[in-house]
Amino acid sequence: MEYVSEKMQVVRDTAIELVASYKGLLAMDESTPTCNTRFAQFGIPETAEARRDYRELILTTPGLSKYISGAILYDETIRQQASDGSSLIALAIRSGIIPGIKVDIGTTDLAGFPHEKITMGLDGLRERLTEYAGMGLRFAKWRAVIAVGKGIPTETCIATNMQILAQYAALCQEAGIMPIVEPEVLMDGDHSIMQCFEVTEKVLNTLFSELYKQRIDLAGILLKPNMVLAGKDNIEKNSITEVAEATVNCLLRCVPAAVPGVAFLSGGQDGELATNHLNEMNRLYKSRMPWALTFSFSRAIQLPVLEIWKGKKENIIPAQQELLYRAKGNSDARWGDYDFAVRPERDASIFM
Ligand code: 13P
């Protein structure tokens, strides 16, 4: 019989709740500079107020919690108030969405290793996690980035980043916060799907070895990986089935069955394609996978929403309808039931 402390049981329960049967996560944790870049693309003012309005639009979308279990927020967001005066954390909770927080503070150059990055944010993390737990945030996210190119990634880059990811996970579990571990093999470059497979396999094996060494309870984490696909500049295009097969095979080789769920990042894929990939994985391989396979997308869900909203009050409802449509599509993809061909007209009935 395994002994699980009360605190760890809470962490485990959060992980299970986040990957509940029809649900996935919404990553809305863009840092201020990233959020501003996306806003600029659609002519939206790059202000704290616009960022607040946009995040309020998301969290007040009627019925969103049917498809979205949890939202990853950003430090600025958790300190902002909605138009009715309640905090955005309270708004998420009221909407039936578990609030979480991105806790890394971005990447910097890995000294001595040109073109490679390391993620920062461990300093003071214990104290920040205590504050976050007190604010009602139940899970966290940390992203490590691994670039693929000539001579990279190096062993050092992978090992250092995975060690840090495991340290972050340990601090989260200590604080009663469920850690999402996100090792992202980037799509930038012209590498093949095979190269992506090899790098992702090495990264995940290193990660799980580090998590083991650092005594992480695997039942109390979620993995947020990239899908296995060719780099953006590779002219060879992979079929949806090829991507599904490569990704599931890679995960089956590396991810222990004790992990309750795998929730993909979209990584810059077109939204529709990311949904189709997830759909195909679940359609073909659901019975072979020991973990739930779901989504934790940012761009693949949000870009079409921003494009409709454009920062204008009169576009809030159509933007929310688009958000709900995207969330529902990905929810369907969890079961291999997504069908792009049956997209409904955007009308009020989607709010039923
Ligand atoms: P994308 O889905 O846009 O890749 O973002 C997910 C995320 O959380 C990146 O850290």
Residues whose N, C-alpha, C, O or C-beta is under 5 A from the ligand:
A	BS01	13P	A27 R143 L265 S266 G267 G268 S296 F297 S298 R299 A300
